[in-house]
């Protein structure tokens, strides 16, 4: 696992991302979706495991789930778990921040 810097600081992340709005990023050739929710940053694969739609085109509901815009599949942004177990769970990526910046771990 390699830690990749995605923001110079937590302040930069908060200025770049809008609360509860999924955003697509490419990190080391991997397309990931980032979500800022309640001052925490979550990262998970951007492609819905059900039918391949980009989850960055989806929405975050009040339960902290990303909702796929095609068929409404819902995934917990912390764990990646699909709420009704209709498909595999999302791959999630650890995020950490320190004085050097904000980092995401990708394989």
FILOFI-15568 format. One record per atom (N, C-alpha, C): residue in one letter; x, y, z. Coordinates in steps of 0.05 Angstrom, whole numbers, padded with zeros to 5 digits, always signed. Layout:
<nutors>
AXYZ/...
</nutors>
This chain:
<nutors>
X+00017-00023+00000/X+00000+00000+00000/X+00018+00025+00000/X+00011+00044-00017/X+00026+00068-00019/X+00009+00092-00013/X+00019+00111+00004/X+00004+00135+00010/X+00011+00157-00010/X-00010+00167-00023/X-00007+00187-00043/X-00020+00214-00033/X-00004+00235-00035/X-00015+00261-00027/X-00035+00271-00047/X-00059+00278-00037/X-00080+00288-00055/X-00086+00318-00049/X-00080+00327-00026/X-00083+00356-00019/X-00060+00364-00002/X-00052+00389-00004/X-00030+00400+00012/X-00038+00403+00041/X-00064+00406+00047/X-00073+00410+00074/X-00103+00403+00076/X-00112+00400+00101/X-00141+00395+00105/X-00157+00419+00096/X-00146+00443+00099/X-00160+00467+00090/X-00164+00467+00060/X-00143+00459+00045/X-00146+00457+00016/X-00167+00437+00008/X-00168+00414+00022/X-00189+00394+00017/X-00217+00405+00021/X-00220+00420+00043/X-00247+00431+00049/X-00255+00453+00030/X-00235+00467+00018/X-00241+00487-00002/X-00247+00475-00029/X-00235+00452-00035/X-00238+00439-00061/X-00264+00422-00062/X-00270+00409-00040/X-00294+00391-00039/X-00317+00405-00026/X-00341+00399-00036/X-00366+00409-00024/X-00377+00387-00006/X-00387+00395+00017/X-00399+00376+00036/X-00420+00359+00022/X-00417+00332+00026/X-00437+00313+00016/X-00441+00313-00015/X-00420+00321-00029/X-00421+00320-00059/X-00398+00302-00068/X-00405+00279-00079/X-00383+00261-00089/X-00368+00274-00112/X-00342+00270-00112/X-00325+00281-00132/X-00305+00261-00142/X-00301+00259-00168/X-00283+00240-00181/X-00254+00250-00181/X-00235+00233-00174/X-00207+00238-00175/X-00193+00214-00187/X-00170+00218-00200/X-00153+00196-00209/X-00128+00197-00192/X-00123+00175-00178/X-00100+00172-00160/X-00084+00148-00169/X-00060+00153-00179/X-00042+00131-00188/X-00056+00113-00209/X-00071+00126-00227/X-00085+00111-00248/X-00111+00098-00239/X-00118+00101-00214/X-00143+00089-00204/X-00164+00112-00201/X-00188+00107-00211/X-00209+00127-00208/X-00223+00123-00182/X-00223+00143-00165/X-00235+00142-00139/X-00255+00164-00136/X-00273+00160-00117/X-00293+00180-00110/X-00287+00190-00082/X-00286+00216-00079/X-00280+00228-00053/X-00305+00242-00043/X-00311+00240-00017/X-00334+00253-00005/X-00325+00266+00021/X-00331+00291+00024/X-00327+00305+00049/X-00354+00305+00064/X-00355+00292+00087/X-00380+00290+00102/X-00373+00295+00132/X-00386+00315+00143/X-00382+00321+00172/X-00352+00324+00179/X-00337+00338+00162/X-00309+00343+00165/X-00291+00319+00164/X-00301+00297+00154/X-00285+00273+00149/X-00284+00268+00119/X-00262+00258+00109/X-00259+00252+00081/X-00260+00222+00077/X-00276+00213+00058/X-00280+00185+00051/X-00272+00180+00022/X-00260+00157+00017/X-00252+00150-00010/X-00260+00122-00016/X-00271+00118-00040/X-00280+00092-00049/X-00279+00091-00079/X-00281+00066-00090/X-00280+00064-00119/X-00303+00080-00131/X-00298+00091-00155/X-00318+00108-00167/X-00339+00093-00183/X-00332+00068-00191/X-00349+00053-00209/X-00368+00035-00192/X-00394+00038-00197/X-00414+00021-00183/X-00410-00008-00191/X-00407-00026-00171/X-00403-00054-00178/X-00427-00067-00192/X-00450-00056-00190/X-00474-00068-00202/X-00473-00065-00233/X-00470-00041-00242/X-00472-00037-00271/X-00452-00017-00282/X-00433-00008-00266/X-00410+00008-00276/X-00414+00038-00277/X-00436+00048-00268/X-00440+00078-00269/X-00421+00092-00250/X-00414+00116-00257/X-00396+00132-00240/X-00411+00142-00216/X-00401+00135-00192/X-00414+00143-00167/X-00410+00173-00162/X-00391+00185-00175/X-00388+00214-00171/X-00411+00229-00184/X-00428+00215-00200/X-00452+00227-00211/X-00476+00222-00192/X-00471+00208-00170/X-00492+00201-00151/X-00496+00223-00130/X-00510+00215-00109/X-00515+00234-00087/X-00510+00220-00060/X-00505+00235-00040/X-00502+00225-00013/X-00528+00229+00002/X-00539+00208+00013/X-00565+00211+00028/X-00560+00217+00057/X-00581+00221+00072/X-00579+00228+00100/X-00567+00207+00118/X-00565+00182+00108/X-00553+00160+00124/X-00523+00156+00118/X-00512+00174+00101/X-00483+00172+00095/X-00478+00150+00075/X-00496+00147+00056/X-00493+00128+00034/X-00491+00143+00008/X-00474+00132-00010/X-00474+00143-00037/X-00495+00126-00053/X-00511+00141-00068/X-00533+00128-00083/X-00526+00129-00112/X-00525+00106-00125/X-00518+00104-00153/X-00541+00117-00170/X-00534+00134-00189/X-00555+00148-00204/X-00570+00130-00224/X-00560+00107-00231/X-00573+00090-00250/X-00596+00074-00238/X-00590+00058-00217/X-00610+00039-00207/X-00615+00043-00177/X-00603+00063-00165/X-00608+00069-00137/X-00595+00051-00116/X-00575+00036-00125/X-00560+00020-00105/X-00547+00039-00085/X-00547+00032-00060/X-00536+00049-00039/X-00513+00035-00025/X-00491+00050-00021/X-00467+00040-00009/X-00458+00058+00014/X-00452+00046+00037/X-00442+00062+00060/X-00415+00073+00053/X-00412+00099+00056/X-00386+00112+00047/X-00363+00105+00066/X-00369+00096+00090/X-00348+00089+00109/X-00338+00060+00104/X-00356+00042+00100/X-00349+00014+00098/X-00350+00003+00070/X-00364+00016+00052/X-00368+00007+00024/X-00390-00014+00021/X-00403-00021+00043/X-00424-00042+00042/X-00449-00033+00027/X-00458-00050+00009/X-00483-00045-00006/X-00506-00052+00013/X-00525-00033+00016/X-00545-00035+00038/X-00563-00060+00036/X-00569-00070+00012/X-00587-00093+00010/X-00572-00119+00000/X-00546-00118-00001/X-00530-00141-00009/X-00538-00152-00036/X-00544-00134-00055/X-00552-00141-00082/X-00528-00144-00101/X-00505-00134-00092/X-00480-00136-00108/X-00457-00135-00089/X-00433-00138-00099/X-00410-00136-00081/X-00407-00108-00069/X-00393-00106-00047/X-00388-00081-00034/X-00367-00064-00050/X-00367-00038-00045/X-00347-00021-00057/X-00320-00025-00044/X-00299-00022-00059/X-00272-00021-00048/X-00269+00007-00036/X-00260+00008-00011/X-00255+00034+00002/X-00225+00038+00005/X-00216+00063+00008/X-00188+00069+00010/X-00183+00086+00036/X-00163+00079+00052/X-00157+00095+00076/X-00148+00123+00068/X-00156+00142+00085/X-00148+00170+00082/X-00136+00179+00108/X-00114+00193+00107/X-00103+00204+00131/X-00094+00233+00126/X-00093+00249+00147/X-00083+00276+00145/X-00064+00281+00168/X-00044+00297+00161/X-00024+00306+00181/X-00013+00333+00172/X+00007+00342+00185/X+00018+00369+00179/X+00030+00370+00150/X+00036+00347+00138/X+00047+00346+00111/X+00026+00347+00089/X+00000+00342+00096/X-00021+00342+00076/X-00042+00321+00082/X-00058+00316+00061/X-00079+00295+00062/X-00071+00274+00042/X-00073+00248+00051/X-00063+00226+00035/X-00084+00204+00032/X-00083+00190+00010/X-00100+00167+00006/X-00082+00143+00000/X-00089+00120+00010/X-00074+00095+00006/X-00086+00079-00017/X-00071+00074-00037/X-00080+00057-00059/X-00060+00034-00063/X-00071+00012-00074/X-00054-00011-00079/X-00043-00010-00107/
</nutors>
